[in-house]
Amino acid sequence: MRINRITLLCHDLDAAIRFYVEAFGFELIEDTQISDQKRIVRVAPEPTGVSFNLALAKPGDEPLIGQHAGKRVSVFIDVDDLDRCLERFHQHGVDIIDGPRTEPFGRCLLVKDLAGNTWEFVERTDIQ
């Protein structure tokens, strides 16, 4: 088994695309309008890995936007160059909530995405 994609709820698909592509440096993998009510949008840090399915909340699910993991880190992303990520985050006004800091496993940085989910970007020194 392997994970194919993970859904992230958002308020606005076009704003979410801009955020994840420009601020996080992800690639737009798919943007297909299926019907008036359904649009498939996927972004990913790399085109062949796990992708994130950006989706509008269904009625009643709006309070869940930005709360995928409660107050915990929602997604952990390993990166090759944390300083490059930090520079991009500053350029795009990403909300940095902690770091960068050095831990036994490497350098890390906690940020909020457009919806308020917490992400941890990690430049590992304990390659696993």
C-alpha angles and dihedrals in degrees: 000000000000135000113258104183142341124216121235116190116222140177097228125020097206093049090047092051091051092048098048094041099042104028100032096030094233123152124244102239100176139002110173126161105215098175139333089283102036131062124165112215123174130177129179141179087235128014097238100046136071112316132207117236107215109210139173114241117257117236109292094019096084093101088060093064108112092008102086093129101019109230093338129095107280101196134016117207123190113214135185096220119028092180090059090051091048091052091050091047091053091048091053100039096247112176106248109199102176138008157303087236136159120243131173089266096048141277119326142182131195119214138169121235125221092278096044101260114144118239128186118212112199132192099198127215092176095063108204 
